[in-house]
Amino acid sequence: MKQLYLSGFGISLNVDRARLLIRNGLSEPDTVREQITVLPRNAPFDSVIVDGHSGSLSLDAIKWLARHNIAMFVLDFNGKILTSMLPREPVNGALKLAQLATYNNPQKRMLISKRLIAAKAQRTLDVLEWLDSRYDRIDSVTDSIRLKMKRIDESESLPRLMQVEGDIADRYWDQLMKILPKKFGFVSRMHESHQMNSADQVNTLVNYCYSILESQVRKALNSVGLEATIGFLHEARQTKYSLCYDVMEPYRFLADTTVIECLEHDRFGRKDFYRLDNYVLRLKPEAVKKLLDALRIKFNSPVRYRNKLYGWDVIMRLKAQELAAFILNKRTTISFEEPRPVLQRDDSETLREAILSMSASEARRRGIRGNTLWYAQRRAKSREQFKIYTNLKSRICEPSVS
């Protein structure tokens, strides 16, 4: 995932002598406008996010982006995707007809929906277990969620399936509310009809991350020719990209864990937000860039699938291909649970105990300097989030030398 973020007043994209000329907007007076020149077939980004107030986009620039398979997404005032310009999709009428037939096939539609919810529920467990290694305020809700997961296959209707999903989501967000600092004002994940009009910092960050996730899923669906407005779990409605919201479900953990890690490291504070007249909270442009950088690292983290390592944006494209093949009856099964993410923490209780219990002589035998051990133990004693280098972690966790 490599995105170019543009914001402010006076954004412009034009073409001169085959080069794409980009001028970023002005967010504050007396600031220097960023200017970027991109040569043909040499773009360092695969999509453009426009979060600006005014500007211009030439017809030549539209053609330039389209010919380089670069998508453009324009955000609304609240961070939601207002409109998009996607690369030309494959012409596959048979797939669209089969997709509509699958939507009208209760059994096949229900099977896809169950597999999506099962994958989302498993990611919920993965995140809660990841949090449990750090916080003693996380209640033991995993058994309850596993019981509810058994009801997924037992559900005989979409409303019942969505009720199970909602129960799991409520428990998940309740746990997140307990671990996030009170200063962020997070009391719950908002109701669907108000989610893009957040008034607290956590929901604002989550909303922006979900919009970026949506942009990646739209690209994945477009790459195989699936119709984003005809979903299976979410009903097809006007102005709704139902299939996009379907496929987002197993990957929302990427946004959630990114926000949690950012807040644990105090990367965002009050200065990163501003409030509109209708009390909606928005991120400042520099804060959006910080969030995009963190999310990019998460998306590009390698995960093993089919004996190869991929980034999560590639995984989404592969899953879109598998879904298309299932719809066309070229596959007999469909699953979204694999690959499972590897969620690890540097500040687990086990590692903290290992650091605090280590003597100076044991540290020397393991090649750990005295001041390094002192600093690590100081951080381990506090309850704040901390990171250590991989080399130091491996020395701390190696078997004891007798």
N, C-alpha and C positions, 0 to 999 in steps of 0.2 A: 504494500500500500504506500504510494508516493503521491501526496496531494499538494497542490499549490493553493494556498489560502489568500484571498484578496478581500480587503475590507476598506471601509471609509467612503469619502466623497471623491468623485472624479476618477474612478477606475476606468482604464481603457485597454482594449486589446485590438491591435491592428496588425497588418502584414506589410512589410516592405522588403522587396527583393527576396522573397521566399522566407524571410525571417519573421517569426512571431514577436512583436514588440508589445511588452506588457508594462503598464504603469499602475502601481498600486495606488490606492486612494489615500486621502488625508484623513486621519482620525483626530488629530489635534493641531492647532495653529503652530506655525513656525517649525514644522517637522519636515525632514527631507523625504521626498517621495521615492520609494524603491522602484527601480527600472530594471527590467529583465529582457534580455534578447535571447531567443531560442532558435537555433538553426534547425533546418528540416531534418527529420529522422534522428533528432538528438535531444528530445524533450526529457528533462530529468524528473518529470511527474507524469502520472497516468490519469489524473482527473483534476478539475479545477473547482474549488469551492468559493462562491462569491457571496460575501456577507456584507455587501455595501449598500450605500444610500443613493448613489448616483454614479453615472458613468456611461460608457459607450462600448459597443461590440460591433465590429465591422463584419460585413458579409464574408470578406476574405478570411477573417479570423475564424468565423464559424466553419468555413470549408477547411481551413488549416487543421483545426482541432478534429474535425470529423475524419479527415484523411489519415490522421495519426492515431485514430481510435482512442481519443481522449474525451472523456465525459465531462460535462459541466453541470454543476448543481447550484442553484440560487436559493439561499436561505431567506426565510421570512423574518419579520422583526423578532419573533420568539425562538429562532433557531431551527424551526421546522423547515423541511425542504418545500419550497414554494413551487419550483418548476425544475425541469432537468432537460439536458440535451445529451442523448446517449449515442454511441456509435451505431452504425447501421447493423441491425440484427440479421441473423441468417433467415432467409426466406424459407419457412417451413410450415406450409399450410396444414400438412398432415398432423403435425404436432399440436397446433392450435385446435384443430377439430377434435383430436384425441383428448386434449386437456378439458375441453368443454364437455365431452362425453363422460370423462372421469368425474367431473363436478356433478353431473346428473346421475352418476352411479353410486347409490348410497353405500354399498359395501366397500368399494374401492376408495371412495372419498374418506370413509370412516377409518380405513386402514392407514392411509397417509396421515390423517389427523392424529391418530393414536401414536404413531411413530414420532411425530413432531413433539407431542406432549411428553412422551417417554424420554426423549432426548433432553428436553428442557428440564424435566424433573431430575434427571441424572446430573445435569450441570449444576442444579441447585444444591444437590448433595455435595458435589465436588467443592463448590465454593464454601459451603458451611463447614465442611471438614477442614478446608484450608484456613478458615477463620478460627476454628476450634483449637488449632495448634498454637494460636497466639493469645486468645482472649479467654479468660475464665468467666466472662459474662455471657457466653453463648450457651443457651439452654440446650439440653439434649433433645432436639426435635427430630433428629435423623430417623429414629425408629417410627415416629408418627408419619413422617413423609414417606418412608418405605411402605407403610401400610396403605397410604393413600395411592401410592404408585401401583399397587396391586389392583386398584379399582379402575385403572386406565383401561386395561383390556376387558374389564367387566362392563364398561360403559356401553350402553346400547344406542345412545343418541348424542349428537353434538352438544346440546345444552348440558347434558349430564357430564360429558367430558370436560367442557369448559368450567363447570362447577368444581370438578376435581383439580383442574389447573389453578383456578382461583384460590382454593383452599391452600394449596402448596405455596403459591406466591405470597399469600398473606402471612404465612409462617416465616417465610424467607425474609420479607421486608421487616417484620417485627424483630427479627434477630439483628438485622443491620441497624435498626434504630437504636438498639442497646449498645452497640459498640462505637458508633460515630459520636464524636464530641458534641455536647449540647450546644456549643457556640454556633454550630452550623444551622440550628433551627429545624432539623429534620425530625418530623414526627410520623410520617408515613409516605408511601408512594401514592400519588394522587389518583383520583378516579380518572378513568380513561378520557372522559369529556373535558377534563381540565389539565391534562398532563403537560401540554405545551405552554401553559400559562403559570409557570411555577413562581412561587414567592420566596423560596428558600434556596440556599446555595447548592445543596446536594441534588435536589431535583433538577436544578438548572444544569449542572454538570452532566447528570445522567441523560437529560434530554438532548444535549449537544452530542454526546457520544452515540446515542441511539440514532440520531440523524446521520452521522457519519457511517454507522453500521448499515443503515437503510441504503445509503448511496452505494456501498459495496455489494449489497445483495441485489439491488437493481441492476448493477453492471453484470453480476453473475447470471441472473435470469435472462438478461438481454443477450448475453453471449451465446446462449443455446436456443434462443427463439421462443422461450416460454412467455406467456401473456401474464404480466404482473397483476392485472386487475381481476383475474379469475383464480381465487384461492380455494382451499379445501377446509381448513380449520376456521378461517375468518370468512364471513359471508361476503359475496360480491356486492359492493355498494358503489354508488356514484361517488367520485373523487377519492375512492379508497384503492390502494394497491394491495389487495388482499393476499395474493401469493407472496408478495414481498414481506408482509408482516408474518405470514406463516413461516417462511424460511429464516426469518430473523430470530425466532424463538430459541433454537439451540445455541445461538451465538451471542445472546445478550450478556452472557457472563464476561465476554471480552470488555464490554463497556463497564459493567459493574465492578470488576476487579481493578480496572484502570482508575476509576473514580476513588475507590477505597484506598488504593496505594497512594494516589495523589494527596488525599486528605491526611493519611497517616504521616506523610512527609511534609505536611504544611506547605504544599506548593501553591495553595490558593487561600487568599484572605479577602477581607472586605474590599480592599483596593482593587481587586480583580473584577468586581461586579458593579453594575449601576442599575437603578430602578426606573422604569418607565412611569408615565402618569397613571396608568391603570394598575400599578403596583407589581407588574411582571418584572422579574429579575433577569438581567441579561449579562453575558460575559463581555468584557472589553476585548478588543481585537488581540492584544498581546497575550491575554489569558487564553483565548481560543487557540492561539499558536502553541502555547505550552501544553494544552490539553491534546491537541493533534499530535504533538511530538510523543507524548506518553502513549497515546492510542496506537500510533504507528509502530512503536516498539512492541506493543502487545500483539498487533496483527501480524507482524513480521517474525514473531518468535516461532522457531521451527517445531513442527509436530510430525510424528511418524505415522504414515498411512500408506498402505500397499507397499511396505518395505522401502519407502522413500520419505525424505523430509520435505515438508511443504510449509509455506506460510498460511495463515488462516484465510486470507483472501483467495488463495488458490484452492484451499479445501472447499470453500463455498462454491466455486465454479465446478469442481469435481462433483459435489453433491447435486448441483443443478443439473449436470449431465446425467447423473444416476436417476434423478427424479424424472427427467424427460424420457429416459429409456424405460422406466417403469410405466409411465403413462402410455407409451407406445407399445407396451407388452413385449419389450425386448429384454426385460428383467422380470423375474418372478417375485422378487422381494425388494423391500426398500427399508432403509434404516438411516437414522441421523445421529445415533449414539456414538459411532466411531467416526473419527478418532477422538479419544478422550484427552483432555488437556492435562498437562503435568503442572500442577499448581504447587509451588514450593515457597517456603518462607525462610528468610535468613534469621528470623527472630522467634523461632519456635521455642516452646518451653524446654524441649530436650536439649537444644543447642545452648540455651541460656544456662541450664544446669551444668552442662559440660564445661562451659567457660568459667563459671563461678567456682566449680569444684577443682579446677586445675591448679596445681602447685607450680611455683616458679621453676623447681627442678624438672618437673615433668614437661613444662613448656620448653625448657632448654633442650631436653632430649628430642623434642619434636621439631627443633629448629625455629621456635617462636621467641622473638626477642622480648625482654622484660617489659619495655615500655609499650610494646604491642599488646601484651597480655593485660597490662594495667588498664590500657584504654578500652580493650574489649570487655573487661570485667566491669569497668565503670558504666559502659553502655548497657551491659546485661543486667545490672542492678536496677536501672531505671525501667519503667514500664513503657517507655517510648519505643516507637519503631526504629530499627537500626539495620544496617547492612554491613556485611564483611566480604572481603575479597574471597574468590573461590579457592585460591591457594591456601589462605589461612583457614578457611572452613574445612578443607580436606585434612589439614594437619590436626585440627581440633578433634575431628570426628574419627580419626584413624584409631585402631585398637590400641589399648594401653600397652606401654613398654614395661615389661616386668623385670 
